[in-house]
Amino acid sequence: MPNSRSFWVTGASKGLGLALVVQLLEQGHQVAASAKESDEVNALAAQHGRRFLRLPWQLHVEGKAADACQQICHAWCSLDGLIINAGTSEYVADDVADTELFEAIVSSNLLAGELCLASARSLLAKGNSPQVMAVFNRYSSLQLYSPTQVSAGWNSMPQWMREQREALDAQGVRLTVVGPQSLKTSVTATPAIPEEWTPQSAAKELLRRWPLGEPELVLETLDLSSLWPLPQR
């Protein structure tokens, strides 16, 4: 990515999402981040000025994704890249019971992803070689209903993203789905071996592969909490 481009990263408060924001800014791009207030985010805003745009983070709430896209439109008029960090747990309420935590991660990320993609499509259509990358982990890629059935958009967010590929292609927007190895939707000839990914190393690898526009990438990690920290219980 030699030229400056515009990106929107969701779930960017910490972990992998924050690392993606930091590295994109270091590469000279304009970056919009949906992230909670924090010392790290405040430091990025002070350091990068107008190249860094802070957006609403509660993207699972009706209207927040649309508000974020209005701010992007006002600032840049278009969008070259949308990275949906669909493994984040920041949409999950603090008082969610432990027994309901994983279901809350799946359902809140699905809602946020749907709203973000719907709101961003017109901006992406105006972008330069636009692309969407949706990144899942072992939690958010779970089938919410009927786990023994074949994956479908109504019970699996990764599959829902894949079902958007045809419409995105028609707009000239490429889609990359990143997630753990799936026995139901195998994308590699041999099983991927989990690695000791850090937020920084995983972000570096994803951004290295970005220009290739691959439809599917496998990301298996030994420490999910490093890339996608769970809420403090």
C-alpha positions as CSV (number, residue, x, y, z in Angstrom):
1,M,0.0,0.0,0.0
2,P,2.5,2.7,-1.1
3,N,0.0,5.5,-1.6
4,S,-2.1,7.1,1.2
5,R,-5.6,5.7,1.4
6,S,-8.6,5.9,3.7
7,F,-9.5,3.1,6.1
8,W,-12.2,2.5,8.7
9,V,-11.4,0.0,11.4
10,T,-14.2,-1.1,13.8
11,G,-13.6,-2.7,17.2
12,A,-10.5,-0.6,17.5
13,S,-10.3,0.0,21.2
14,K,-7.6,-2.5,22.0
15,G,-6.0,-5.8,20.8
16,L,-5.9,-6.5,17.1
17,G,-8.2,-3.6,16.1
18,L,-6.0,-1.0,17.8
19,A,-2.9,-2.6,16.3
20,L,-4.4,-2.3,12.8
21,V,-5.1,1.4,13.4
22,V,-1.6,2.1,14.6
23,Q,0.1,0.3,11.7
24,L,-2.1,1.9,9.1
25,L,-1.3,5.4,10.5
26,E,2.4,4.5,10.6
27,Q,2.1,3.6,6.9
28,G,0.8,7.1,6.2
29,H,-2.9,6.3,5.6
30,Q,-5.9,8.2,6.8
31,V,-7.7,6.1,9.4
32,A,-11.1,6.3,11.0
33,A,-11.3,4.2,14.2
34,S,-14.4,3.1,16.0
35,A,-12.9,3.0,19.5
36,K,-13.7,3.7,23.1
37,E,-12.1,6.6,24.9
38,S,-8.6,5.7,26.1
39,D,-5.1,7.1,26.6
40,E,-3.9,5.2,23.5
41,V,-6.6,6.6,21.3
42,N,-6.1,10.1,22.7
43,A,-2.4,9.8,21.9
44,L,-3.1,8.8,18.3
45,A,-5.4,11.7,17.9
46,A,-2.8,14.1,19.2
47,Q,0.0,12.6,17.1
48,H,-1.8,12.2,13.8
49,G,-4.2,15.2,13.7
50,R,-6.5,15.2,10.7
51,R,-5.3,11.8,9.4
52,F,-7.0,10.2,12.4
53,L,-10.8,10.3,12.7
54,R,-12.4,9.1,15.9
55,L,-15.9,7.6,15.3
56,P,-18.7,6.1,17.4
57,W,-17.8,2.7,18.8
58,Q,-21.3,1.4,19.7
59,L,-21.9,0.2,16.1
60,H,-24.5,-2.5,17.2
61,V,-26.8,0.4,18.2
62,E,-29.2,1.6,15.4
63,G,-27.9,4.8,13.8
64,K,-24.3,4.7,15.1
65,A,-22.9,3.1,11.9
66,A,-24.8,5.6,9.8
67,D,-23.4,8.5,11.9
68,A,-19.9,7.1,11.5
69,C,-20.2,7.0,7.7
70,Q,-21.6,10.5,7.6
71,Q,-18.4,11.7,9.4
72,I,-16.2,9.7,7.0
73,C,-18.2,11.3,4.0
74,H,-17.7,14.8,5.4
75,A,-14.0,14.2,6.0
76,W,-12.9,12.2,2.9
77,C,-16.0,11.7,0.6
78,S,-15.1,8.1,0.0
79,L,-13.6,5.0,1.6
80,D,-10.9,2.7,0.3
81,G,-10.9,0.0,3.0
82,L,-13.3,-1.2,5.7
83,I,-11.9,-3.6,8.3
84,I,-14.7,-5.1,10.4
85,N,-13.1,-6.5,13.5
86,A,-15.8,-9.1,14.1
87,G,-14.0,-10.7,17.0
88,T,-14.4,-7.8,19.4
89,S,-16.2,-8.1,22.7
90,E,-16.6,-4.3,23.2
91,Y,-20.2,-4.4,22.2
92,V,-21.0,-6.8,25.1
93,A,-22.6,-5.2,28.1
94,D,-20.7,-5.4,31.4
95,D,-23.5,-7.2,33.2
96,V,-23.9,-10.0,30.7
97,A,-23.8,-13.4,32.5
98,D,-20.9,-15.7,31.8
99,T,-23.3,-18.3,30.4
100,E,-24.5,-15.7,27.8
101,L,-21.1,-14.2,26.9
102,F,-20.3,-16.1,23.7
103,E,-23.8,-15.7,22.4
104,A,-23.6,-12.0,23.1
105,I,-20.3,-11.7,21.2
106,V,-21.8,-13.5,18.1
107,S,-25.1,-11.6,18.0
108,S,-23.6,-8.1,18.7
109,N,-20.9,-8.5,16.1
110,L,-23.4,-9.8,13.6
111,L,-25.6,-6.7,14.1
112,A,-22.7,-4.3,14.1
113,G,-21.3,-5.9,10.9
114,E,-24.6,-5.7,9.1
115,L,-25.1,-2.1,10.0
116,C,-21.5,-1.1,9.1
117,L,-21.5,-2.8,5.8
118,A,-24.9,-1.4,4.8
119,S,-23.8,2.1,5.8
120,A,-20.4,2.0,4.1
121,R,-21.3,0.6,0.7
122,S,-21.9,3.9,-1.0
123,L,-18.6,5.2,0.3
124,L,-16.7,2.1,-0.7
125,A,-18.2,2.3,-4.2
126,K,-16.4,5.7,-4.6
127,G,-13.1,4.4,-3.2
128,N,-9.9,3.5,-4.9
129,S,-9.7,-0.3,-5.4
130,P,-12.1,-0.7,-2.4
131,Q,-12.0,-3.7,-0.2
132,V,-13.7,-5.1,2.9
133,M,-11.9,-7.4,5.3
134,A,-14.0,-9.1,8.0
135,V,-11.9,-10.7,10.8
136,F,-13.4,-13.4,13.0
137,N,-12.2,-15.4,16.0
138,R,-13.2,-18.8,17.4
139,Y,-16.0,-17.1,19.3
140,S,-17.6,-14.8,16.7
141,S,-17.4,-17.5,14.0
142,L,-19.7,-19.8,16.0
143,Q,-23.1,-20.7,14.6
144,L,-25.6,-18.9,16.7
145,Y,-28.5,-21.3,16.0
146,S,-28.5,-25.0,14.9
147,P,-24.8,-25.6,15.2
148,T,-25.1,-29.0,13.6
149,Q,-26.7,-27.7,10.4
150,V,-24.9,-26.4,7.3
151,S,-23.6,-22.9,7.7
152,A,-25.9,-20.2,6.4
153,G,-26.2,-16.5,6.7
154,W,-29.0,-16.7,9.2
155,N,-26.9,-18.7,11.7
156,S,-23.3,-17.8,10.9
157,M,-21.7,-14.3,10.5
158,P,-18.8,-15.5,8.4
159,Q,-21.2,-17.2,6.0
160,W,-23.4,-14.0,6.0
161,M,-20.3,-12.0,4.9
162,R,-19.6,-14.5,2.2
163,E,-23.2,-14.1,0.9
164,Q,-22.5,-10.4,0.5
165,R,-19.7,-11.1,-1.9
166,E,-21.7,-11.1,-5.1
167,A,-23.3,-7.7,-4.4
168,L,-20.0,-6.2,-3.3
169,D,-18.3,-7.5,-6.5
170,A,-21.0,-5.8,-8.5
171,Q,-19.9,-2.5,-6.9
172,G,-16.3,-3.2,-7.6
173,V,-15.6,-4.0,-3.9
174,R,-13.4,-7.0,-3.0
175,L,-14.2,-9.0,0.2
176,T,-11.7,-11.0,2.3
177,V,-13.1,-13.2,5.1
178,V,-10.5,-14.0,7.8
179,G,-11.2,-16.5,10.5
180,P,-10.2,-19.8,12.2
181,Q,-10.1,-23.1,10.3
182,S,-13.6,-24.4,9.6
183,L,-14.4,-28.1,8.9
184,K,-17.6,-27.0,7.2
185,T,-15.9,-24.3,5.0
186,S,-12.4,-25.5,4.4
187,V,-10.2,-22.9,2.6
188,T,-6.8,-24.7,3.0
189,A,-5.6,-28.1,1.8
190,T,-4.2,-28.9,5.2
191,P,-5.3,-27.7,8.7
192,A,-3.8,-24.5,9.9
193,I,-1.5,-24.7,12.9
194,P,-2.3,-22.2,15.7
195,E,0.5,-19.7,16.2
196,E,1.5,-17.3,18.9
197,W,0.1,-14.2,17.2
198,T,0.4,-10.9,19.0
199,P,-1.9,-8.0,18.0
200,Q,1.1,-6.4,16.2
201,S,2.3,-9.5,14.3
202,A,-1.3,-10.4,13.3
203,A,-2.0,-6.9,12.1
204,K,1.3,-6.8,10.2
205,E,0.4,-10.0,8.4
206,L,-3.1,-9.0,7.5
207,L,-2.0,-5.7,6.1
208,R,0.8,-7.5,4.1
209,R,-1.8,-9.7,2.5
210,W,-4.3,-6.9,2.0
211,P,-3.2,-5.9,-1.6
212,L,-3.7,-9.5,-2.7
213,G,-7.4,-9.3,-2.2
214,E,-7.7,-13.0,-1.3
215,P,-11.3,-14.2,-0.7
216,E,-10.4,-16.2,2.4
217,L,-7.6,-16.2,4.9
218,V,-7.1,-18.5,7.9
219,L,-6.0,-17.0,11.2
220,E,-5.5,-19.5,14.0
221,T,-4.0,-18.2,17.3
222,L,-3.0,-19.8,20.6
223,D,-4.1,-16.8,22.7
224,L,-7.4,-15.3,21.7
225,S,-7.5,-12.9,24.6
226,S,-4.4,-11.2,23.3
227,L,-5.9,-10.3,20.0
228,W,-9.5,-9.9,21.3
229,P,-9.5,-9.1,25.0
230,L,-12.7,-10.3,26.8
231,P,-14.6,-7.9,29.1
232,Q,-13.3,-7.7,32.6
233,R,-15.6,-9.9,34.7
